[in-house]
Amino acid sequence: MNELLASSRNVKSSRLGFGRFRQRYLWLAMIPFGIVLLIVAYRGIYQWQAAKANQAQIEQYAKAGVPYDNASMQKQYLERTHSEGYSDWARAIRLSDFGYGINSFYQIPIIGGEGDLPEVLIPDANVDQWADEALVASYLEEVQPVIDLVERASKHPTPVQFPMHFQGFNTLLPHIQSSRSIVRLLSLDCEYAYSQNDTARALHDLTLMQSTKAAFESNDFLVTSLVMNALRRIQLDSIRRTLTHCAWDHSQLESLRELLAAEDDISTPYREGIRAERAMALVSLKDLNLGEIFGLVGKENPMARGAIQPSDIQLLTKYYNELIDASDCSILDWKKRAEAIEQRVNTEDRNSIAGMLLPATAQVISAAIRTEQTRRWTLTAVALRQYHQQHETWPKQLSDLKTLGLEFDDYSNLTGEMFGYEVDGQTVYLWKGNEYAKEKNHISPTRPAVKEDSDQAKKEQLESYLLKMQSSLR
């Protein structure tokens, strides 16, 4: 009997011990579960706070009249542009399209299909300069009504309003890209006219290039600023090509000086473009099919998985705001600040939404810097021609151009280095920094040159930063 009682007590004790053991480990198992709940709650609160901050930021944009979605971008575009002149410009685009799309920026498909321009423009109709002059002349005669149409369109207020359907990053800008064809056509007509010593027609074409740029320059997209930058480079290249052998008279050189006047703030179009990029990013991040829009379905990144959180949008907006706020300085300093911001993104948030959507701002600003320095270089060349006309000799140094109203900034680059200048008898050489070199802004103290047996690419590079001008027309 005693043995049965003892056995019963042992069984009860064993059950009580197992129960205590189970309760103890149940509590231990709940600890990580509780930690997970805390993490989830923290993340939820964090994302809730980020969503509130994003909404406050949107309200701030709306109050300031800054675009933040498709509707506000549309509103800004309509307010900045003019509906008059659309039909003329749209028709000019259609008639000047070579059918090569964006490649028409590089090709002139009317000279035996090659599009080669004369190496040097000589303002003399008796000099054989074109690969097939009869074909060039015939083509330009046939498209003269298009140039007349551009002139008529240029009388309208600018910038001109084109039909636009704003869809975030899917917004199409065919008219912006097609503006290259108009300016390329004008460039061809300008250079041919100059080679025939028809300087009035050439100057008219250069003026129409300026008008075309103004018509399309709404500054609502970063790509718009980049294309307008390209149009300006075409015009600058044509002006310089007419200066090797000069047939411009005094009043025409003054007109060229006016075309080469400095802009009030070269940073403004790019600042506005980044604001537009930010608005397009905010629109696209709201799209449920974001992965499909960017072609990222099935890839290992948050955009493809749809794992976009309010904090991702907050981080992206923060970087966009930093890039815009960093522009309150010279454009060179803005480039340095943009590089620092992009370096931080690549280091700290490389795989974030910000790392994927932020534009390469420093490279975009570099394009603006190159164009501004090319404008100054071209302006200096025109002033040298003016000086030679007035004094029948070249100036001994660039500082002598101050007598023509030029300041030091006009004949130096943005870093304060004076352009290179050399007089060799009746010929002068003017050069700026080599954009293809590692030190892009550095101006060589001696005249740059390439070997005679260098390939054509290197010779063309040299022509992009070294200008040769001669006293005579031949």
C-alpha positions in Angstrom: 0.0 0.0 0.0 2.8 2.3 0.9 4.5 1.5 -2.3 1.4 2.5 -4.3 1.1 5.8 -2.5 4.8 6.5 -3.1 4.4 5.7 -6.8 1.4 8.0 -7.1 3.2 10.8 -5.5 6.2 10.3 -7.9 3.8 10.4 -10.9 2.2 13.6 -9.7 5.6 15.2 -9.0 6.8 14.2 -12.5 3.7 15.8 -14.1 4.1 19.0 -12.1 7.7 19.1 -13.1 7.0 18.7 -16.7 4.2 21.3 -16.5 6.6 23.8 -14.9 9.2 22.9 -17.6 6.7 23.5 -20.4 5.6 26.8 -19.0 9.2 28.0 -18.6 10.1 27.2 -22.2 6.8 28.6 -23.5 7.8 31.9 -21.9 11.2 31.6 -23.5 9.7 30.9 -26.9 7.5 34.0 -26.6 10.5 36.3 -26.1 11.6 36.3 -29.8 8.0 36.5 -30.8 7.6 39.6 -28.7 10.8 41.0 -30.2 9.4 40.4 -33.7 6.2 42.2 -32.7 8.2 45.1 -31.3 10.2 45.3 -34.6 7.0 45.2 -36.6 5.4 47.9 -34.5 8.5 50.1 -34.8 8.6 49.6 -38.5 4.9 50.4 -38.7 5.3 53.6 -36.7 8.4 54.5 -38.7 6.6 54.1 -42.0 3.6 55.9 -40.7 5.8 58.9 -39.7 7.5 58.8 -43.1 4.1 58.8 -44.8 3.1 61.8 -42.8 6.4 63.6 -43.6 5.9 62.8 -47.3 2.4 64.2 -47.2 3.6 67.4 -45.5 6.3 67.7 -48.1 3.7 67.4 -50.9 1.6 70.1 -49.2 4.7 72.3 -49.0 5.3 71.8 -52.8 1.7 72.6 -53.6 1.8 75.8 -51.4 5.0 76.9 -53.1 3.6 76.2 -56.6 6.3 73.6 -57.2 5.2 70.6 -59.4 4.8 67.3 -57.6 2.4 65.2 -59.8 1.1 65.0 -63.3 -1.6 67.7 -62.8 0.8 70.2 -61.2 3.4 69.6 -64.0 0.7 70.1 -66.6 -0.4 73.3 -64.9 3.1 74.7 -64.8 3.7 73.8 -68.4 0.5 75.6 -69.6 1.4 78.7 -67.6 4.9 78.9 -69.0 4.2 78.3 -72.6 2.2 80.0 -75.4 -0.3 78.3 -77.6 0.3 80.6 -80.5 2.7 79.3 -83.1 2.2 75.6 -82.4 0.9 74.7 -85.9 3.8 76.4 -87.6 6.4 74.8 -85.4 4.7 71.4 -85.6 4.7 71.6 -89.4 8.4 72.7 -89.4 9.3 69.6 -87.4 7.5 67.3 -89.8 9.1 68.9 -92.9 12.6 69.0 -91.5 12.7 65.5 -90.2 15.4 63.6 -92.1 13.9 60.3 -91.0 16.9 59.3 -89.0 15.4 60.1 -85.6 18.0 61.3 -83.0 20.8 60.4 -85.4 19.8 63.5 -87.5 21.8 65.4 -84.9 24.9 63.9 -86.4 24.0 63.2 -90.0 23.1 65.4 -92.9 21.8 62.8 -95.4 21.8 64.8 -98.6 25.5 64.7 -99.6 25.8 61.3 -101.2 24.4 59.8 -98.0 27.6 60.7 -96.2 26.8 64.1 -94.8 30.5 65.2 -94.8 31.0 69.0 -94.4 34.0 70.9 -95.8 36.9 70.8 -93.4 37.3 74.6 -93.8 34.7 77.1 -94.9 36.1 79.6 -97.5 33.7 82.4 -98.4 34.2 82.1 -102.1 31.7 80.6 -104.5 34.5 79.8 -107.0 36.3 77.4 -104.6 35.3 73.8 -104.8 34.6 72.9 -101.1 31.6 70.4 -101.0 31.7 66.8 -102.0 28.7 67.4 -104.3 27.9 71.0 -104.4 25.2 70.7 -107.0 23.3 68.2 -104.8 23.7 70.4 -101.7 22.5 73.5 -103.5 19.5 71.6 -105.0 18.5 70.2 -101.7 18.7 73.6 -99.9 16.7 75.2 -102.7 14.0 72.6 -102.3 13.8 73.0 -98.5 13.9 76.8 -98.6 10.1 76.9 -97.9 10.8 75.0 -94.6 13.3 77.7 -93.6 10.7 80.3 -94.5 8.3 78.5 -92.3 10.7 78.5 -89.4 11.2 82.3 -89.9 7.4 82.7 -89.7 7.1 80.5 -86.6 9.9 82.5 -84.9 7.6 85.5 -84.8 5.4 83.9 -82.3 5.8 84.2 -78.5 8.2 81.7 -76.9 8.3 79.1 -75.5 5.7 77.4 -77.6 3.1 75.0 -76.1 2.9 71.5 -77.6 0.3 68.9 -76.8 1.6 67.0 -73.8 0.3 64.1 -71.8 2.1 64.0 -68.5 2.7 60.4 -67.2 5.7 60.5 -64.9 8.8 59.0 -66.4 6.6 57.8 -69.3 6.0 61.4 -70.5 6.9 61.5 -74.2 8.8 64.5 -75.6 9.0 63.9 -79.4 8.9 67.6 -80.2 12.0 68.3 -78.1 14.0 65.6 -79.8 12.8 66.7 -83.2 14.0 70.2 -82.7 17.5 69.0 -83.5 16.4 68.4 -87.1 15.4 72.0 -87.5 18.6 73.4 -86.1 20.7 70.9 -88.1 19.0 72.0 -91.3 19.7 75.7 -90.4 23.3 74.8 -89.7 23.7 73.2 -93.1 22.1 76.2 -94.8 24.3 78.6 -92.8 27.5 76.9 -93.7 26.6 76.5 -97.4 25.5 80.1 -97.6 28.8 81.3 -96.0 30.8 79.2 -98.4 29.1 81.1 -101.2 29.9 84.4 -99.5 26.3 85.0 -98.7 26.9 86.3 -95.2 23.4 87.9 -94.8 21.8 84.5 -95.4 24.3 82.8 -93.0 23.6 85.3 -90.2 19.9 84.9 -90.8 20.2 81.1 -90.3 22.2 81.6 -87.1 19.5 83.9 -85.7 16.8 81.4 -86.6 18.8 78.7 -84.6 18.5 81.0 -81.6 14.8 81.5 -82.2 14.3 77.7 -82.5 16.0 77.1 -79.2 13.8 79.7 -77.5 10.7 78.1 -79.0 11.3 74.7 -77.4 13.1 75.9 -74.2 10.2 75.5 -71.6 12.6 74.1 -68.9 10.1 71.6 -67.7 12.3 68.5 -68.1 15.9 67.7 -67.6 16.1 66.2 -71.0 14.8 69.5 -72.5 17.7 71.3 -70.9 20.1 68.7 -72.4 18.7 69.0 -75.9 18.7 72.8 -75.7 22.3 72.5 -74.7 23.0 70.4 -77.8 21.2 73.0 -80.0 23.4 75.8 -78.6 26.5 73.7 -79.4 25.4 73.3 -83.0 25.1 77.1 -83.3 28.4 77.8 -81.6 30.2 75.3 -83.9 28.7 76.9 -87.0 29.8 80.4 -85.9 33.4 79.3 -85.2 33.6 77.5 -88.6 32.9 80.9 -90.3 35.8 82.6 -88.5 38.7 80.7 -90.0 38.4 82.8 -93.1 36.3 85.8 -92.3 33.9 87.6 -94.6 31.7 89.2 -91.9 31.5 93.0 -91.9 31.5 95.1 -88.8 27.7 95.2 -88.2 27.5 91.4 -88.7 30.2 90.8 -86.2 28.3 92.9 -83.8 25.2 90.7 -84.4 27.3 87.6 -83.7 28.3 89.2 -80.4 24.7 89.7 -79.6 23.9 86.0 -80.3 26.8 85.1 -78.0 25.6 87.1 -75.0 25.8 85.4 -71.7 22.6 84.0 -70.1 21.6 85.4 -66.7 21.9 82.1 -64.9 23.0 79.0 -66.7 22.0 76.9 -63.7 18.3 77.7 -63.8 17.2 75.3 -66.6 19.0 72.4 -64.9 17.6 73.3 -61.5 14.1 73.4 -63.0 14.8 70.1 -64.8 15.7 68.4 -61.5 12.5 69.6 -59.9 10.6 68.0 -62.8 12.6 64.8 -62.4 11.5 64.7 -58.7 7.9 65.2 -59.6 8.1 62.4 -62.2 9.7 60.1 -59.7 6.9 60.8 -57.1 4.3 60.0 -59.8 6.0 56.8 -60.9 6.4 55.5 -57.3 2.7 55.6 -56.9 2.2 53.4 -59.9 1.2 49.8 -58.9 3.0 48.5 -62.0 6.3 50.3 -61.4 8.3 47.1 -62.0 6.7 46.7 -65.4 7.3 50.4 -66.3 11.0 50.1 -65.7 11.3 46.6 -67.0 12.4 45.2 -63.7 9.9 42.3 -63.2 11.7 39.2 -61.8 14.9 41.0 -60.9 16.2 41.2 -57.4 15.5 44.8 -56.4 12.8 46.5 -54.4 11.2 48.2 -57.4 10.6 44.8 -59.1 9.2 43.2 -55.9 6.9 46.1 -55.3 8.5 46.6 -51.8 8.3 50.4 -51.9 7.8 51.9 -48.5 7.1 55.5 -47.5 10.6 55.7 -46.1 12.0 55.0 -49.6 10.0 57.9 -51.0 11.2 60.1 -48.2 14.8 59.2 -48.8 14.5 59.8 -52.6 12.8 63.2 -51.9 15.6 64.1 -49.5 18.3 63.6 -52.1 16.4 65.5 -54.7 15.9 68.4 -52.4 19.6 68.3 -51.5 20.6 68.4 -55.2 18.3 71.4 -55.8 19.3 73.3 -52.6 23.0 72.8 -53.6 22.5 75.0 -56.6 22.6 78.3 -54.7 26.2 78.9 -55.7 28.4 79.0 -58.9 27.8 76.2 -61.3 31.3 74.8 -60.7 30.6 74.6 -57.0 27.2 73.0 -57.7 28.9 70.3 -59.7 31.2 69.6 -56.8 28.3 69.4 -54.3 26.3 67.2 -56.7 29.3 64.8 -57.0 29.5 64.6 -53.1 25.8 63.9 -52.9 26.0 61.2 -55.6 29.0 59.7 -53.9 27.0 59.5 -50.7 24.1 57.8 -52.5 26.4 55.3 -54.1 28.1 54.5 -50.8 25.2 54.5 -48.4 22.1 53.9 -50.4 23.3 52.3 -53.6 20.5 49.7 -53.7 17.7 52.0 -52.6 15.1 53.6 -54.8 17.2 56.8 -54.6 20.2 55.0 -56.0 18.1 53.8 -59.0 16.1 57.0 -59.8 18.3 59.9 -59.1 19.7 61.5 -62.3 23.4 61.8 -63.0 23.2 65.5 -62.0 27.0 66.1 -61.9 27.3 64.9 -65.5 24.4 67.0 -66.6 25.9 70.1 -65.0 29.2 69.2 -66.7 27.5 69.5 -70.0 26.3 73.0 -69.1 29.8 74.0 -68.0 31.3 72.7 -71.3 28.7 74.7 -73.3 29.3 77.9 -71.3 33.1 77.6 -71.8 32.6 77.0 -75.5 30.3 80.1 -75.7 33.1 82.2 -74.1 35.7 80.7 -76.4 33.5 81.5 -79.5 32.8 85.0 -78.2 36.6 85.6 -77.8 37.1 84.5 -81.4 34.5 86.9 -82.7 36.1 89.8 -80.7 39.5 88.9 -82.2 38.0 89.3 -85.7 36.5 92.6 -84.7 39.9 93.8 -83.4 41.6 92.7 -86.6 39.0 94.6 -88.7 39.5 97.8 -86.7 43.3 97.7 -86.4 44.3 95.5 -89.4 46.5 93.5 -87.0 45.9 90.9 -84.3 46.1 91.9 -80.7 49.3 91.0 -78.9 47.4 89.6 -76.0 43.7 88.7 -75.1 43.5 91.5 -72.5 43.7 94.0 -75.4 40.1 92.9 -76.2 39.0 95.1 -73.2 39.0 98.0 -75.7 36.0 96.2 -77.4 34.1 95.9 -74.1 35.1 92.4 -73.1 35.8 91.5 -69.5 38.3 89.0 -68.2 35.5 86.4 -67.7 34.7 86.7 -71.4 38.1 85.4 -72.6 38.7 82.9 -69.8 37.1 79.7 -68.6 35.0 79.2 -65.5 38.0 78.4 -63.4 39.6 81.7 -64.2 42.2 80.4 -66.7 42.7 82.6 -69.7 42.2 80.9 -73.1 45.4 80.0 -74.9 46.4 82.5 -77.6 49.2 82.6 -80.1 50.0 84.9 -83.0 52.0 83.4 -85.9 52.4 86.0 -88.6 49.0 86.5 -90.2 47.5 83.6 -88.4 46.3 83.3 -84.8 45.4 80.3 -82.7 42.9 80.3 -79.9 42.3 77.3 -77.7 40.4 76.2 -74.6 40.6 73.2 -72.4 40.5 69.7 -74.0 37.2 68.1 -73.1 38.7 64.7 -73.9 41.6 65.0 -71.4 41.7 64.0 -67.7 42.0 67.6 -66.6 39.1 68.9 -68.7 39.2 72.5 -67.5 43.0 72.9 -67.8 44.2 75.1 -70.6 47.6 74.2 -72.1 50.2 77.0 -71.9 51.4 76.0 -75.4 49.4 75.5 -78.5 48.1 71.9 -78.6 48.8 69.7 -81.6 48.5 66.2 -82.9 50.9 64.2 -85.0 50.4 64.2 -88.8 49.9 60.5 -88.8 47.2 60.6 -86.0 43.8 59.1 -86.8 40.9 61.2 -87.9 39.2 61.0 -84.5 42.2 62.7 -82.8 42.3 65.4 -85.4 38.6 66.1 -85.0 39.1 66.3 -81.2 41.8 68.9 -81.7 39.4 71.0 -83.8 36.9 70.9 -80.9 39.2 73.0 -78.7 41.7 74.7 -81.1 40.6 77.4 -83.5 42.8 78.7 -86.3 42.1 82.0 -87.9 43.8 83.7 -90.8 43.9 87.3 -91.9 43.2 86.6 -95.6 40.2 85.0 -97.1 42.3 82.2 -98.6 
